[in-house]
Amino acid sequence: MTNVARFLPQPYVTAAITVLWMVLAPSPSLGNLLLGALIGVAIPWITNVFWPGRPRPARPAAALALTARVIADIVVANVHVARLVLGPMDRLAPAFVDVPLDIDDPFVATVLGAIVSLTPGTVSIDIDREKRVLNIHALDAGDADEMIATIKSRYEAPLKEIFGC
């Protein structure tokens, strides 16, 4: 392990934390930037022992496109869930859905589960590694096959591309 890798074990996470800190800071300043960078270095460094064998992104630029897609989907899902919750209860179609996984890596499968949980109206419940299934609960499942196809095309396929799995 090089000295740089020892100091910055997860440079993308460090950059993401620093940028997020600056976005959430009350005012942009050099002090806030330094504090964000310090936190961005400290968190991955402290938690590095909990991440053995994590995959490295094969295409980090594709992660930016996925991040933009997830953010856009979160906004759209918020509006959809608000309409459902404020509307008549008979419009709700909650259901448990099993999404078959084409991902072998447990870390990447966990990232997929986190993305599903971040999107309002869906929560990942379990990742069954033996059956290779992501169990989710959806507030409005509607057509389960369509939901599965959407998750696989919008999130799983880009994750496979990003991590080369």
N, C-alpha and C positions, 0 to 999 in steps of 0.2 A: 504494500500500500504506500503510495507516495505521500509526501508531506501535505500536498494540496488536498488529496482525498481524505487524509486524516483530519484536516481542519474543516473541510467542506464535504462531508460524506454524502450529502444529497444536495448538490448545487441547484437543481431545479426547485426543490422544496424551499431552499433558502431564498431564492429569487421570488418565488410565489408568496412567501410569508412577508418578505420585505415590501413587495408591491401592495399586498393586501393591507399591511400596516399603514402605508402611505395613503391608500384610498380611504381608510377608516379614520385617519388622524384628523383632528379638528382643524389643523392648519398645516400646510406644507412648510417644513422648515428643515434646516440641516440637523437639528437635534432630533426631530422625529425620524428623519432618514437614518441617522446613526442608531437610534434606539430600535427601529424596525430591522436594520441589518444585524444588530446584536441579537435580537430575538430570533431572527431568521437563521443565524448561525448556531445559536444555543440549542434550539429545539431539536433539529436533526442530530446534532452532536450528542445530546443527552439521550435521545431515543434510538440511536443507531444500534444499540445492542438488541433491541426488540425487532429488528428488521433483517434477520439472517437470510441470505440467499434471495433477496428481492431482485426482480428482473430490472434490467436497465432498458430505458426506452430505445428502441431501434430507430424510431422516427419521431424525435421530440417535436418537430414542427407540426406534425399531424395532431399532437396533443393540443395545440392552440386552437385548431379548428374544432376539435371535440369539445374543448372548454367553451368556446363561443356557442356551439350547438346546445350544450347542456344549460348554459345561462339563458338562452332564448327559450328553451323548452320549459325551464322553471317559471319564467314570466308567463308564458302561455298557459301552463298548467295552473298557476295561481288564479288566473282569470276564470278558467274552466271550473276549478274547485269552488271558487266563490259563487259562481252561478248555480252550481249544484247544491251547495249548502243553503243558499238563500232562496232556492226555488222549492217546488213541491217535493216531498220526500219520495214519492213514487217514481221520480226520475232517476233515483240512485239505483245502481246495479252492482253492489259490492260483491266481490268474489275473490277466492284464492286461485292463483294461476301458477302453474309450473312451467318455467321457461327452460327448455333443454339447452345445455351449454356446450359450445364447441371449444371452450377454453380449458386447457389442462392446468395452467398455473393457478394455484390458490390465491396468490396476491392479486392477479388480474381479475379473477372471479370476484374477489372482495371489492375491488374498485368498481366493477359493474354493479354489485349490490349496493354500494354507496351511492352511485349515480342514480339508481332506481329510487332509493330512499330520499335523495335530495329533491326529486321531482314531486311536487305536491300531488296527493291523491294516490300515491303508491308507496309501499313500504316493503323492503326485502325482509323476509322472515328467517330464511335459512338457505345455506348453500350445501346441498347434499352432494358430496364429492364422489360417493360410490355410484349414485344414479346419474351424476352430472346434471343436476337440476338446480335452478334458482327458484325458490319458493317466494312468491310475492303476494301481498294483499293489495287489491286495487279498490278504491272507493267507487269507481265507475268502470267496471271491466268491459261492459258492452260485448263486443266480439273478442273473445279470448285469443283466438287465432291471429286476429289483426294486431292485438296488443303484443303478442309474442313476436310476430314479424317485425313490428316497430322497434321493440327493444333490441332484437338481434341486428337489425340493419342500422339503426341510429347510434347504438352504443357498443354492442359486442363487436361488430365488424371493425369499427375504428380502433377499439382497444387491441384487437388482434393485430392490426396494422402497426399501431404505435409500439407494442411490445414484441412484435415478431413471433407471435405464438399461434 
